[in-house]
Amino acid sequence: MNTPPPGRLIGASLGPGDPELITRRAWAALRSGARWLYPVKKAEESSYALGIVQRGGLAIPDDAEALIFPMTRDPAALAKAWARAASRTVELLREGRDLVFLVEGDASTFATFGHLARVVRELAPEVVVETIPGVSSFAAAAATTGTTLAEEDETFAVIPAAYGVKLIDHLLDEFDTLVLLKVKPLLDEVLELLTRRQLLATSCFIEKVGAPDERLVRDVATLAGEKVNYLSLLLVQNPKRVRGELRRGCRKRQPTPASTPEALTPASPR
């Protein structure tokens, strides 16, 4: 009896919370008959990604399955969870049916799917992995707040706030706009930095963008001392940033003395 080829592993990006931001390609994957997998932080807990699809009007298939990815920095616990999730994924793929893994935001940007896909490839190199791109949280936040992340020759960077205020302080001089993700643990420290740099007025906070309980705060100083949701970010613009000289286009390369016709011609005897 021939063994069927494994199914595909499809990372379906769903956007950050508003089901209307699910792309047509991701929607088609959800309705393709593939089996759904979705992430949860612990057993029997609700899934944020699954909630996005439910708000879009799709019924959860009876055979949809949760994979547990705990919120911890313990390397041993994480390794065990990744191995268990990847092993189960490979087990299901070997039944020959495609799997759609539900991803909030964009599957290529700070997403669980990248880790899962890497371990699955290690366990089963023959598996085809497909990633469906989607709307990132910071792109949706910029649209919701009316913020232009970058225009013309401006620059912007996206970093987790956990890198610390020292790096954030440095990057404020290097980029016109900073997107600070996962600001919850360092919010007060970041607010102190923005106060010192006089950037409170050009900063904006948004929590659970696109979800029914989205929260937008423009007076970010009022957040001091507050515990915010894990799914929160800050958009910080530095209109006073001093830019260096910009090289526009490709300049014609000047020949070196050794390559000029004169340099290649033997000198006349004197």
Rosetta blueprint (number, residue, H / E / L):
1 M L
2 N L
3 T L
4 P L
5 P L
6 P L
7 G L
8 R L
9 L E
10 I E
11 G E
12 A E
13 S E
14 L L
15 G E
16 P L
17 G L
18 D L
19 P H
20 E H
21 L H
22 I L
23 T L
24 R H
25 R H
26 A H
27 W H
28 A H
29 A H
30 L H
31 R L
32 S L
33 G L
34 A L
35 R E
36 W E
37 L E
38 Y E
39 P E
40 V E
41 K L
42 K L
43 A L
44 E L
45 E L
46 S L
47 S L
48 Y H
49 A H
50 L H
51 G H
52 I H
53 V H
54 Q H
55 R H
56 G L
57 G L
58 L L
59 A L
60 I L
61 P L
62 D L
63 D L
64 A L
65 E E
66 A E
67 L E
68 I E
69 F L
70 P L
71 M L
72 T L
73 R L
74 D L
75 P H
76 A H
77 A H
78 L H
79 A H
80 K H
81 A H
82 W H
83 A H
84 R H
85 A H
86 A H
87 S H
88 R H
89 T H
90 V H
91 E H
92 L H
93 L H
94 R L
95 E L
96 G L
97 R L
98 D L
99 L E
100 V E
101 F E
102 L E
103 V E
104 E L
105 G E
106 D L
107 A L
108 S L
109 T L
110 F L
111 A L
112 T H
113 F H
114 G H
115 H H
116 L H
117 A H
118 R H
119 V H
120 V H
121 R H
122 E H
123 L H
124 A L
125 P L
126 E L
127 V L
128 V L
129 V E
130 E E
131 T E
132 I E
133 P L
134 G L
135 V L
136 S L
137 S H
138 F H
139 A H
140 A H
141 A H
142 A H
143 A H
144 T H
145 T H
146 G L
147 T L
148 T L
149 L L
150 A L
151 E L
152 E L
153 D L
154 E L
155 T L
156 F E
157 A E
158 V E
159 I E
160 P E
161 A H
162 A H
163 Y H
164 G L
165 V H
166 K H
167 L H
168 I H
169 D H
170 H H
171 L H
172 L L
173 D L
174 E L
175 F L
176 D L
177 T E
178 L E
179 V E
180 L E
181 L E
182 K L
183 V L
184 K H
185 P H
186 L H
187 L H
188 D H
189 E H
190 V H
191 L H
192 E H
193 L H
194 L H
195 T H
196 R H
197 R L
198 Q L
199 L L
200 L H
201 A H
202 T H
203 S E
204 C E
205 F E
206 I E
207 E E
208 K L
209 V L
210 G L
211 A L
212 P L
213 D L
214 E L
215 R E
216 L E
217 V E
218 R L
219 D L
220 V H
221 A H
222 T H
223 L H
224 A L
225 G L
226 E L
227 K L
228 V L
229 N L
230 Y L
231 L L
232 S E
233 L E
234 L E
235 L E
236 V E
237 Q E
238 N L
239 P L
240 K L
241 R L
242 V L
243 R L
244 G L
245 E L
246 L L
247 R L
248 R L
249 G L
250 C L
251 R L
252 K L
253 R L
254 Q L
255 P L
256 T L
257 P H
258 A H
259 S H
260 T L
261 P H
262 E H
263 A H
264 L H
265 T L
266 P L
267 A L
268 S L
269 P L
270 R L
